């Protein structure tokens, strides 16, 4: 499938999901469209990434864990345990991304400044959320550290992969942090206006950019 064709399909699915967040009466669309985002992205990646290597396996696992996380977070109305299991699923997805990015790591790169920026950002988010986390303090703290590590490893691909792949993957990782930050603030701190739209849009963009970035580095072969 051509890039443009898939991206149009992906945007249409995302649009359906966003509409369902605005109109609760369309709940059935929400339960179909949200999982379909990761299903479609997984199929696109599986068919487009030509090498059957560890990177392909790890990215597919990350997308599968993300799909599990999406489904579990849709069921949080049944109990808080679904939120915790969803957190674990996305934690696992980030670990898969870390492992995938580490295979393309530039070991000569010294990421002191990016590391300081990430730690500062993580510290600010932690201080914002800490008063209301209660018994979720430890799991959320671990999650923050893992997702920031994922961003760091996305940065550590610099100079080891082509510029387009580096930019796409790093941008995707940053969008992921933005999405999860909005989700956490909306859940634990204050209710954000149109939170569902912003959280879902940044999340969908994050996953798409990461996948496109990994595909762009597989070879000089072009997919248009």
ABEGO torsion letter per residue (X at the ends): XBAAAAAAAAAAAAAAAAAAAABAAAAAAAAAAAAAAAAAAAAAAAAABABBBAAAAAAAAAAAAAAAAAAAAAAAAAEAAAAAAAAAAAAAAAAAAAAAAAAABBAABBAAAAAAAAAAAAAAAAAAAAAAAEAAAAAAAAAAAAAAAAAAAAAAABGABBAAAAAAAAAAAAAAAAAAAAAAAAAAABBBBGAAAAAAAAAAAAAAAAAAAAAAAABABBBX
